[in-house]
Amino acid sequence: MSGAVDARSLAVVIFLAFVAVSLLLCGLAAADQDDPEHFYAGGGASLGPVGGGLAIAGDYVSAATLLSTTGSVALAGFDGVLFALATVASLVLVMRVLAERLRRKGVFTLGDFLADQLGDGSVRRALGVATLVVLAPLLLVQLTTAGHVMTAMFGLPEGALTGCTVASGALMVCYSAFGGMRGTGYIQILKVAVVLAAVTLLAGLVLARFGWSPFALFDAAQEGSKAGGAYARPGLQFGHGFAGSLDLIGFQFTLVLGAACMPHIMMRLHPLRDGWTARRAGVWAVAPVAVLCTGIVVVGLGASALLGRDALRAADPAGGTALLMVTGVLDPGASGPRDSPLFALVACAAFATTLAAVAGITLAAASTLARDFAAKGAQGAGKASGREIRRARLAVLAIGSLAVLLSAYTHDRNPQVLLSLSFAAAASILPPVLLYALFRPGFNARGVRWTVYGTLPLIIGLMVLSPAFSGTPIALFPEWNFHVFPLQTPGLVTIPTGFLLGLLGSRSRPDTPREGPRHRARWVPVEAGRDA
């Protein structure tokens, strides 16, 4: 009993310490937040390449990365390892292809960037719609996860879940509304330190159990999975049939492209000062995420080896509790997972992950509401005023309140369908418009609108008709059964559709050119300039 009290006391101390330090950092960042440049873009510009890169890494690591990927490694073996590799590959893609090209002074949202790049402010609303569709499901999942983790961390009954979710939402609103981009950047850096320490410690304890031999660990994990040789081959997550192979390929593409173009990640790239800062920030962003994903793979294998498939699935069919459950086995002095100080440390790290993630997502969604849907949003960064900042803070409050209300309905549902919707929308809409705008001459606002408004209904329709929505035990509505689309992830269909619609839309009838970066002298080839 004393061990349980000590563990829960430690959980309270760590939790209060994290909240106190993070609120202090937000208070320090809030001194000049009435300036739109600081509120929207105070992250990468003021944190430098090291701080900016760590803030990007913090925004990139979500509850799905920490909890869902650990569960996938534990239950699906090689598939889970592929998901971890795709996570790192996605961030490499962001920093190598997009980081230098997306940095631009006075640009705060994707709507700002596309309006400036194409010289047409009419794209703002379409990008605003796409941004909210991408971020809203992700915010619900993160907020619900924060409530669950807080409940487990303090050993509270299930009836306290709503209160914990409300408390998480209140902290989220404080971080986003008062800290702005710089304050949430500080919290992301703190989160990276806490999560890296916890996962590295856990991975070290797992390896020590197996004589520091990765091969012995994998053999034990394969035995614990009861999947035999299938554990070491792709296909265990979605099945080894033709539809399963297509699902795995589509999920990998969706994960790489969707994570690479998340709007709250893009917001960190716009303020980077120059190419050198962007390249240095890329190193400091990718390295922690690579180390973290390596630790996640080790912990996932340890969960399968030490707990076994049946125990993991009994707690959560998707394996989302594997990271927390393995702590009880690694602490021999604990009578159960919640009685372990190690559990308290890891639970606090998971809570820090979800809380920092919801703060960044909320700020990105509120910025979109304040700028891309406002009548004066198209005037440019320099025209923004204190009234716009007040509007953004009110948007944070509105989004936070709505997210808390909706999470009360979705907290007992499988979050995978919401994550699939978010990533499918991000992967199918944002890469086409960004890549075409950056690299394809002649791409215009009509192409943006065709991509957004043509692809979104297809994504939603296929998700509703998929096994992720109904007809399976882990579906969003398992009591219903009307799925006719065989794939759980629609990315294999919707990603090519997004690129095709962008191409056809920009060719159908060119919009009237307006003044923008593409029409300025710096975009004109040297030979054309001389001829002129």
N, C-alpha and C positions, 0 to 999 in steps of 0.2 A: 504493500500500500504506500509505503514511504517513497518507493521508486516512482510510482505513478504521480504522487504529489510533486516530487522533485522534477520529473519530466514536464509536467504541466506548468510548474512555476518557471522552469527554464523557457518554455514556449512563450509564456506571458512576458518574461523579461526581454527575450529576443524580439518579439513582436513589437512591444512598446518602444524598444530602442530603435528599430527600423522606422516606425511611424514618426518618432520624435525627430530623428536625424533627417528624414525625408521632408517633413514639414518645415524644419529649419532651413533646409536648402531651398525649398520653394519660397520661403519668406525672404531669403537673401536675393533670390532672383526676381522677386516681385517689385523691387524698388522702382524700376523704370519701365514697367509693363504697360503703361499708357501709351507708349510709343509703338505703333504697329510693327515697325521693323524689329523691335525687340520681342514683342509678344509672339509674332508669327515665325520669326526667323532667328531668334536669339540662340539657337542651338549650335549648329556647326560653325557659325561665324565667330562666336565668342569662346567656344570650347577648344579651338585649335584642332590640328589633325588627330592628336591622340584622344582627346575628349570627344571630338566629333565622331571618330571611328567607334569608340566604346559605346557612345549613345546610339549609334546605328545598330551595333550588335545587340544592345539591350532592347531596342524596339523590335528587332528581328526575332528574338527568342520569346516565344509565347508559351502559354500553357500546353498548346498542341505539341510544340517542340519538346517540352520537358516531360509531360505526362503521357501523351498519346504515343509518341515515338518510342518511349521506354516500354510501354505495353505492347506495341507492335513487334519490337525486337524480342520480347519475352515469349509472345504467343506465336509469331509468324516467322521468327528466325531471319533467314536471308532477306525476306521482304522488308522487315524492319530495318535491317542494315542499309538496304537500298534507299529507304526513306530518309535515313540520317545523311547518307551521301548526297541525296538530292537537295537536302536543306543547305548543305555547305556549297554545293554547286550553284544553287540559286543566288546566294549572296555574292559569290565570285562573279556571276553574270552581271549582277547589279553594279558592282564596283568597277568592273572592267569595261562594260559597254555603256552604262547609263550615267555613272556618277559625274564624269567630267562634262558631259553634254547637257545634263539637266541643271547644272549650277548656273544661276542667273540672279543678279541683284534685283530686288523688288518683286520677285516671284515667290508666292507663298503656297499655292495649291496647284494641283494638276490643271484646273481650269485656267488659272493665271498663266501657266506655262504654255498650254496649247493656244490660248488667245494671243499671247505674245509671239509664239513661234509661227502661227498661221496668219497673224495679222487680222483676226476676225473674232470679236468678242462673243459672237453668237454660240460658240462652242461651250461657253461656261456652264450653261444649264445642263447640257447633255453630260458633261464630265461630272457635274455635281450629282446628277442622278446615279451615274455609275459608281461614284465614290461612296454614296450612302448605301447603295445595294451591296457593295463589297464589305463595308465596315459594320453595318448594323448586325448581321448574323454573328460576325466575329466578336463584336462587343458583348452580345448576349452570352456567348459561350464562355468568354473570359470572366465576365462578372459572375455567372453561375458557378464557375469553377472556384473563383475566389471565395464565395460563400461556403461551398463544400469544404474547401481546404481549411478555412477558419473554424468551421464546426468540428472537423476532425482534429485540428491542432489543439483545441481547448477541451476536447472530449465532451462536447455538448450534445444533447439529444437532437434528433432530427427536427423537432419542432422549432429549434433555434435557427434553422437555416435561413428563414426569411429575415430575421434580425441581423444575422451575419452578412447577408447580401446587401441589406440597407446600409450597414456600417461600411462595407466595401465601397458602395456607391457614393457615400458621403465623402470618403477619403479621395475617391477618384475625382469628384467635382472640385474639391479643394486644390488638388494637385494641378488640374488642368486650367481652372479659372484664374488662379492666382500665380502659379508658377510660369505659365505660358511655355513656349518652346524651350527656353533655357532651363526652367525649373524641372520640367519633365526629363530634360537631358541629364541633369544631375541625378535624378532618381534612377534613370536607366543605367548610368555608370555604377551607382551603388548596387543596383540589382545584379549587374554582371559580376561584381566582386563577390557578393553573397552566394549567388548560384554556382559560380565556378568553384568556390571553396567547398560548398556542400557536396556537389556532384563528384569533384575530384577526391574528396575524403571517402565518399561512398564507393567509388570505383576502386580506390586503393584497398579498402577493406575486403571487397569482393575478390580481387586478385590475390590478396594474401591468403584467403581461404583455400585457394587452389595452387598454392606454391608459386605464385606470380607467373603461371603458365597460361597464356591465352588459349592454347590448344586443349589443355585439361578443362578449362572453363567451358569451352564450346562443346566438348564431348559431354560434360555433365548437363549443360543446357539442353542439348539434343535429347538426352535420355529423359530429362524432366518434362520435355514438351510432349512426349509420347507420339511424336510424328515421324520418328525414324529418319531415313535419309531425306524425306521431304523438307525437313527443317533447314537443311543446307542448300536447298534449291529454291528458285523463285516460284511463286504461285500459291503459297500456303495461305496468304491473306484473302485472296479473291477466288481461289480454286485453280486447278490445273487444266481445266478445259479451255476451249477456244474463247468463250466469253470472259473467263477469268484472266486469260493472257491479255485480252484487249483492255480489260479493266485496269490491270497493273500498268500497262503502257500509258493509258490515258491518265491514270493517277499520277504517274511520274512526271509527265508533261505538265499536268495541272499544278503540281506542287512546285516545280522549278519555275515556271512562268508566273504563276499566281503569287508566290512569295516574293519574287523579284520585283513585282510592280505594285505592291501594296501601297496605298496612298500615304499612310503614316510613315512609311520608309522613304518615299519620295520627298516628303517635307523636310527630311534631314539633309537631302542632297542639294536642294536649291541654294542654301546660304553658304556653301563651301566657297572659299575665296578664289582659288585658282586651281590649275591642274595639279600642281605639286601637292597642295593640301588634299585634293581628292585622292591622289594616289597613296599618300601616307595614311589617310583615313581608311582607305581600303584594306591596308595591311592590318591596322588595329581593329577593324571590324571583323575580318575573316578569321584571324588567328584565334580569338576567344571562342567564336562559334564552332570552329573545327575542334578545339580542345573539348568543348562542352559536348558536342555530338559524339566524340570518341568515348567520353565518360558515360554518356547515355547508353551507348551500345554495350559497354562492359556491365553496367548496372542491369540492363534488360536481360542480358545473358545470365547474370547472377540471380535475378528473380526467377527465371525458369529453372535454373539448376538447384536453387535452395528451397523454393516453394513448390514448384511443379505446376503444370497446366491447370489441373482441377481446382486447386486453391485459388489461383489467380482468376479463373473464370467465374468461380463462385462469388468472388467479391465484386467483379466487374467483367461482363462478357467481352468487353473491348480491351481489358487489361489496363485501364487508366489509373488504377490504384497500385500498380506494381512497384513504382518508385517508393511509395510510402510503406508498403507491406514488407519490403525486403529489409527495412531498417530494424524491425523486431528480431529477425533471424541473425543479423550481424551484431546485435548487442546481446551477449549471452546473459547479462545480468537482468534483463528485462523479462517480465512475465507475459508481455504482449507488445504489439507494435506501439500502442499509445502510451505505454509505460517506459519507453526508451528515450533518453536524452537525445540520441541520434535521430529519432523520429521527430522530436521537437525542432531540431536544427533543419532537417530536410523539409519539414512542413512549412517552416517559416521561409525557407528559400523558395518553395513553390508558391507560397502566398505573395512574396515579393515579386515573383515573376508575373503572376496574374494581375496584381494591383498596378504595377508599372505598365503592363501592356494595356490595361483598360484606360489608363490615363493618357497614353499616347494616342490610342484609337479615338477616344472621346475628343481630344484636342483637334485631331485631323477632321473629324466629322463636323465639329462646331465651326472650324475655319471654313469648311466648304459651305455651310449654311450662311455664314456671315458674309462671304465674298461672292461665291458663285451664284447664289440665289438672290442677292441684293441688287436693287436697281442701280446702285452706284458702284457695284463691284468691278465693272469693266473699266473704270476710270484709271486704274493703275495703282501701283503701290504707294506712290508719293501722295495720292489724293486721300488716302485713308485717314480717318480722324479718330478722336477719342470716342465718338459715338459708335464707330464700327467696333472698337474693342469692347464697349459695353454690350453691343449686340452679340459679339462672340461669346462673352461670358454668360449672357442669358441663354445662348444656344447650348453651352456646356451644361447649364442647370437643367434645361429642358430635355436634352438627350440623356443625361444621367437619370433623371426621374423616370422617363419613359422606359429606359433599359431596366431599371429596378422593377418596375411594374410587370414588364414582359417576362423577366427572368423568373418571376414567381410562378408563371405558367409553364415554363420550359425546363425548370430545374430537375424534374424527374424524367425527362426525355433524353434519348441518346443524342449527344451534341454533334455526332459525325455528319448528319445531313446538313446542319447549319454550316459546319466547316466546309463541307463539299460545295455548298452553294456559294459561300464567300470566295473560295479559291477558284471555283469555276468561272465566276463572274470576273474576277481579277485577271485570270489567265486568258480569257476569251475576248475581253474588251480592251484592256489597257495596253498590252503589248502591241496589238495592231496599230492603235492610234499613235502610240509613242514612237514606234519604229518607223512607221510611214511618215510621220511628221518630221522625224530627224533625218531620214535617209532617202525618202522618195520624193523627188520634185513633182509638183502638181497635186500633191495631196492637199485636201481642203476641208472646210467645215462640213460640207455635205458628206464626205467620207466618214467624218467623226460621227455624225448623227446616224448614218446608216449602220455603222458598227454598233453603236450603243443601243439604239431603239430596235434594231433588227435582231441582235443577238440575245438581249435580255429575256424577251418572251420565250425564246427557244430554250435557254438555260432553265428557266423556271418550269416550263412545261415538261422537259425531260426529267428534271429532278422529281417532280410530282409523280411521274409515271415510272420511276425507278424503284428497285428493291430497297434503296435507302429510305424511302418515304413510307412504304407499306409492304406487307407480305412477308417480312422476316422478323425473327425475335428481337433484333437490334435496330429495327426501323424506327423512324420517328413516331409512326402510328402502327404499332405491331398488330393492333386489333383489326385493322383494315387490310384488304388485299385486292388491289386493282393495278398492280404494276404490270406494264407490258413492255417497257424499255429494259433490256436485259442488263445494262451496265449500271453500276452504282455511282460512277462518276461520268458526267456527260462530256468531259473535256475533249475526248477523241473526236467528237462531232462538232462541238461548239467552238473550239479553238480554230480549226480551219475555216469554219463559217465566219468568224469574226474577221479574219484576214481577207476572206473573199468579199465580204460586204464592204469593207473599207476600200478595197481596190475598185469594186464596181461603183460605189457611191462617188468616189472622187473622179471617176471617168464619165459618169452619166451626164453631168452638166456643170462645168466649172463655176464656182462662186466668183463674184467680183473681187479681184485682188484688192487688198487693203494694205496699208502701211504696217509692216512688221519685220522681224529679223530676216525673213527670206527675201524681202524686197529691198533690203538695205545694201549698201555698197560692199560690206564685208562678206556677203554671200554670193557676190558676182564673180565668176571665174576671171582670171587675169586677162586671158585673151579677149573676152567679151568687153572688159573694161577698157582695153586699149582700142578696140574697134570703135567703142562709143566716143 
